[in-house]
Amino acid sequence: AAVSALGALALAADEPAHAPTPRVLRRYSLAPLDPLATCNDDSAAQYYYSAASSAARARVWIIHQEGGGWCWDAPSCAKRVRESPARTSSASYAPTHTAPPGSVLNVPAGISAPLAGAHVLYLRYCTSDGYVGDAPPSASSGGLAFRGRRVVAAAIDALGARHGLTNATDATVVYSGCSAGARGVLHNLDRVADHVARIAGPRARTVGVVDSGLYVDLEP
């Protein structure tokens, strides 16, 4: 079952503290897992990943969804493509991403950091739908597809197919997001928890972390 508070984690924090350093994540494509897990422009959705650096956290996976607003009709989507192209396409994504110390992707080690050294998956946001859509291109969106929900599902599949979650006894998945990414957590948490349990087994735990996910459904 999904848990909606990080404090529900019962994980020991028994590693000594050390000087924080940047963490480099490698880029992966979701296309081999789901050809329809795409950005607005039909380019393949991408994520960045770094394996656990701590044996004590080898069964903890953090998924973090990037935020960045959304669009809702042809004019707003055209503006988004023009002003924020990296929010609608993966064409410009670099081969690696460096996570600074102190972010959810690079938790400093120490007695108060139970997630330090866990696996991390950073899901880039290029679907403009708060990670909730599964719709083909249409005239009402200016020809953009909205595949956020499929992208999330493919990212969970990637944890199983590529990053060790399959049959991981007592696995814990921390499913987090900020802003539009947090909106995606609100919508997808129960679905993600069920998906994780199918891959890792019924003893797996999924914890939702919603950072600044409150939104009002009104045009800005």
SULRA-V71970 format. One record per pair of residues at least 4 apart in sequence whose C-alpha atoms are under 8 Angstrom apart, sorted by the first residue. I is the first residue (numbers start at 0). J is the second residue. If there is no record, write none. Layout:
i=I j=J
i=I j=J
This chain:
i=0 j=189
i=0 j=192
i=0 j=193
i=0 j=204
i=0 j=205
i=1 j=188
i=1 j=189
i=1 j=192
i=1 j=204
i=1 j=205
i=1 j=206
i=1 j=207
i=2 j=7
i=2 j=204
i=2 j=205
i=2 j=206
i=2 j=207
i=3 j=206
i=3 j=207
i=3 j=208
i=4 j=206
i=4 j=207
i=4 j=208
i=5 j=173
i=5 j=206
i=5 j=207
i=5 j=208
i=7 j=206
i=8 j=206
i=10 j=113
i=11 j=113
i=12 j=109
i=12 j=110
i=12 j=111
i=12 j=112
i=12 j=113
i=13 j=109
i=13 j=110
i=14 j=108
i=14 j=109
i=14 j=110
i=15 j=108
i=15 j=109
i=15 j=110
i=16 j=107
i=16 j=108
i=16 j=109
i=16 j=110
i=17 j=107
i=17 j=108
i=17 j=109
i=19 j=100
i=19 j=107
i=19 j=108
i=20 j=99
i=20 j=100
i=21 j=97
i=21 j=98
i=21 j=99
i=21 j=100
i=21 j=105
i=22 j=49
i=22 j=97
i=22 j=98
i=22 j=99
i=22 j=100
i=22 j=104
i=22 j=105
i=23 j=49
i=23 j=95
i=23 j=96
i=23 j=97
i=23 j=98
i=24 j=47
i=24 j=48
i=24 j=49
i=24 j=95
i=24 j=96
i=24 j=97
i=24 j=98
i=25 j=47
i=25 j=48
i=25 j=49
i=25 j=94
i=25 j=95
i=25 j=96
i=26 j=45
i=26 j=46
i=26 j=47
i=26 j=48
i=26 j=93
i=26 j=94
i=26 j=95
i=26 j=96
i=27 j=45
i=27 j=46
i=27 j=47
i=27 j=48
i=28 j=43
i=28 j=44
i=28 j=45
i=28 j=46
i=29 j=33
i=29 j=34
i=29 j=36
i=29 j=37
i=29 j=43
i=29 j=44
i=29 j=45
i=29 j=46
i=29 j=150
i=29 j=153
i=29 j=154
i=29 j=157
i=30 j=34
i=30 j=35
i=30 j=36
i=30 j=37
i=30 j=43
i=30 j=44
i=32 j=153
i=32 j=156
i=32 j=157
i=33 j=149
i=33 j=153
i=34 j=43
i=35 j=41
i=35 j=43
i=35 j=146
i=35 j=149
i=36 j=43
i=36 j=44
i=36 j=146
i=36 j=147
i=36 j=149
i=36 j=150
i=36 j=153
i=37 j=41
i=37 j=42
i=37 j=43
i=37 j=44
i=37 j=126
i=37 j=144
i=37 j=146
i=37 j=147
i=37 j=150
i=38 j=42
i=38 j=43
i=38 j=44
i=38 j=87
i=38 j=88
i=38 j=89
i=38 j=125
i=38 j=126
i=38 j=144
i=38 j=145
i=38 j=146
i=38 j=147
i=39 j=87
i=39 j=88
i=39 j=125
i=39 j=126
i=39 j=127
i=39 j=143
i=39 j=144
i=39 j=145
i=39 j=146
i=40 j=87
i=40 j=88
i=40 j=143
i=40 j=144
i=41 j=88
i=41 j=143
i=41 j=144
i=42 j=88
i=42 j=89
i=42 j=90
i=43 j=89
i=44 j=88
i=44 j=89
i=44 j=123
i=44 j=125
i=44 j=150
i=45 j=89
i=45 j=122
i=45 j=123
i=46 j=120
i=46 j=121
i=46 j=122
i=46 j=123
i=46 j=154
i=47 j=95
i=47 j=96
i=47 j=120
i=47 j=121
i=47 j=122
i=47 j=123
i=48 j=118
i=48 j=119
i=48 j=120
i=48 j=121
i=49 j=118
i=49 j=119
i=49 j=120
i=50 j=117
i=50 j=118
i=50 j=119
i=50 j=162
i=51 j=56
i=51 j=57
i=51 j=59
i=51 j=116
i=51 j=117
i=51 j=118
i=51 j=119
i=52 j=56
i=52 j=57
i=52 j=116
i=52 j=117
i=52 j=118
i=53 j=57
i=53 j=115
i=53 j=116
i=53 j=117
i=56 j=114
i=56 j=115
i=56 j=116
i=56 j=117
i=56 j=118
i=57 j=117
i=57 j=118
i=58 j=117
i=58 j=164
i=58 j=167
i=58 j=168
i=58 j=169
i=58 j=170
i=58 j=171
i=59 j=114
i=59 j=117
i=59 j=118
i=59 j=170
i=59 j=171
i=59 j=172
i=59 j=173
i=60 j=117
i=60 j=118
i=60 j=119
i=60 j=120
i=60 j=170
i=60 j=171
i=60 j=172
i=60 j=173
i=61 j=104
i=61 j=117
i=61 j=118
i=61 j=119
i=61 j=120
i=61 j=172
i=61 j=173
i=61 j=174
i=61 j=175
i=62 j=119
i=62 j=120
i=62 j=121
i=62 j=122
i=62 j=172
i=62 j=173
i=62 j=174
i=62 j=175
i=63 j=103
i=63 j=104
i=63 j=119
i=63 j=120
i=63 j=121
i=63 j=122
i=63 j=174
i=63 j=175
i=63 j=176
i=63 j=177
i=63 j=180
i=64 j=121
i=64 j=122
i=64 j=123
i=64 j=124
i=64 j=175
i=64 j=176
i=64 j=177
i=64 j=180
i=64 j=181
i=64 j=183
i=65 j=121
i=65 j=122
i=65 j=123
i=65 j=124
i=65 j=176
i=65 j=177
i=65 j=178
i=65 j=179
i=65 j=180
i=66 j=124
i=66 j=129
i=66 j=176
i=66 j=177
i=66 j=178
i=66 j=179
i=66 j=180
i=66 j=181
i=67 j=86
i=67 j=124
i=67 j=127
i=67 j=178
i=67 j=179
i=67 j=180
i=68 j=127
i=68 j=129
i=68 j=178
i=68 j=179
i=69 j=126
i=69 j=127
i=69 j=128
i=69 j=129
i=69 j=179
i=70 j=75
i=70 j=76
i=70 j=79
i=70 j=127
i=70 j=128
i=71 j=75
i=71 j=76
i=71 j=140
i=72 j=76
i=72 j=139
i=72 j=140
i=72 j=141
i=73 j=77
i=73 j=138
i=73 j=139
i=73 j=140
i=73 j=141
i=73 j=142
i=74 j=78
i=74 j=141
i=75 j=79
i=76 j=80
i=76 j=140
i=76 j=141
i=76 j=143
i=77 j=81
i=77 j=141
i=78 j=82
i=78 j=83
i=79 j=83
i=79 j=84
i=79 j=86
i=79 j=87
i=80 j=84
i=80 j=86
i=80 j=87
i=83 j=87
i=84 j=88
i=85 j=89
i=85 j=90
i=85 j=91
i=85 j=92
i=85 j=125
i=86 j=124
i=86 j=125
i=86 j=126
i=86 j=127
i=87 j=124
i=87 j=125
i=87 j=126
i=87 j=127
i=88 j=125
i=89 j=125
i=98 j=102
i=98 j=104
i=98 j=105
i=99 j=104
i=99 j=105
i=100 j=105
i=100 j=106
i=100 j=107
i=101 j=105
i=101 j=106
i=101 j=107
i=102 j=106
i=104 j=119
i=104 j=120
i=104 j=121
i=105 j=115
i=105 j=116
i=106 j=112
i=106 j=114
i=106 j=115
i=106 j=116
i=107 j=112
i=107 j=115
i=108 j=112
i=108 j=113
i=108 j=115
i=108 j=116
i=109 j=113
i=109 j=115
i=122 j=154
i=124 j=180
i=126 j=130
i=126 j=144
i=126 j=145
i=126 j=146
i=126 j=147
i=127 j=145
i=127 j=147
i=128 j=132
i=128 j=145
i=128 j=146
i=128 j=147
i=129 j=147
i=129 j=179
i=129 j=180
i=129 j=181
i=129 j=182
i=129 j=183
i=130 j=146
i=130 j=147
i=130 j=148
i=130 j=150
i=130 j=151
i=130 j=179
i=130 j=180
i=130 j=182
i=130 j=183
i=131 j=146
i=131 j=147
i=131 j=148
i=131 j=183
i=131 j=186
i=131 j=187
i=132 j=145
i=132 j=146
i=132 j=147
i=132 j=148
i=132 j=149
i=133 j=144
i=133 j=145
i=133 j=146
i=133 j=147
i=133 j=148
i=133 j=149
i=134 j=144
i=134 j=145
i=134 j=146
i=135 j=143
i=135 j=144
i=135 j=145
i=135 j=146
i=136 j=140
i=136 j=141
i=136 j=142
i=136 j=143
i=136 j=144
i=136 j=145
i=137 j=141
i=137 j=142
i=137 j=143
i=137 j=144
i=138 j=142
i=140 j=144
i=146 j=150
i=147 j=151
i=148 j=152
i=148 j=187
i=149 j=153
i=150 j=154
i=151 j=155
i=152 j=156
i=152 j=191
i=152 j=194
i=153 j=157
i=154 j=158
i=155 j=159
i=155 j=191
i=155 j=194
i=155 j=195
i=156 j=160
i=156 j=198
i=157 j=161
i=157 j=162
i=158 j=162
i=158 j=163
i=158 j=164
i=158 j=165
i=159 j=163
i=159 j=164
i=159 j=165
i=159 j=198
i=159 j=199
i=160 j=164
i=160 j=165
i=163 j=167
i=164 j=170
i=164 j=198
i=164 j=199
i=165 j=198
i=165 j=199
i=165 j=200
i=166 j=198
i=166 j=199
i=166 j=200
i=167 j=199
i=167 j=200
i=167 j=203
i=168 j=199
i=168 j=200
i=168 j=202
i=168 j=203
i=169 j=202
i=169 j=203
i=169 j=204
i=170 j=199
i=170 j=202
i=170 j=203
i=170 j=204
i=171 j=203
i=171 j=204
i=171 j=205
i=171 j=206
i=172 j=195
i=172 j=203
i=172 j=204
i=172 j=205
i=172 j=206
i=173 j=205
i=173 j=206
i=173 j=207
i=173 j=208
i=174 j=184
i=174 j=188
i=174 j=205
i=174 j=206
i=174 j=207
i=174 j=208
i=175 j=180
i=175 j=181
i=175 j=184
i=175 j=207
i=175 j=208
i=175 j=209
i=175 j=210
i=176 j=180
i=176 j=181
i=176 j=182
i=176 j=183
i=176 j=184
i=176 j=208
i=176 j=209
i=176 j=210
i=176 j=212
i=177 j=181
i=177 j=182
i=177 j=209
i=177 j=210
i=177 j=211
i=177 j=212
i=178 j=182
i=178 j=210
i=178 j=211
i=178 j=212
i=178 j=213
i=179 j=183
i=179 j=212
i=180 j=184
i=180 j=212
i=181 j=185
i=181 j=208
i=181 j=209
i=181 j=210
i=181 j=211
i=181 j=212
i=182 j=186
i=182 j=209
i=182 j=212
i=182 j=213
i=182 j=214
i=183 j=187
i=184 j=188
i=184 j=207
i=184 j=208
i=184 j=209
i=185 j=209
i=185 j=212
i=187 j=191
i=188 j=192
i=188 j=207
i=189 j=193
i=190 j=194
i=191 j=195
i=191 j=205
i=192 j=196
i=192 j=204
i=192 j=205
i=193 j=197
i=194 j=198
i=195 j=199
i=195 j=200
i=195 j=203
i=195 j=205
i=196 j=200
i=196 j=201
i=196 j=202
i=196 j=203
i=196 j=204
i=197 j=201
i=199 j=203
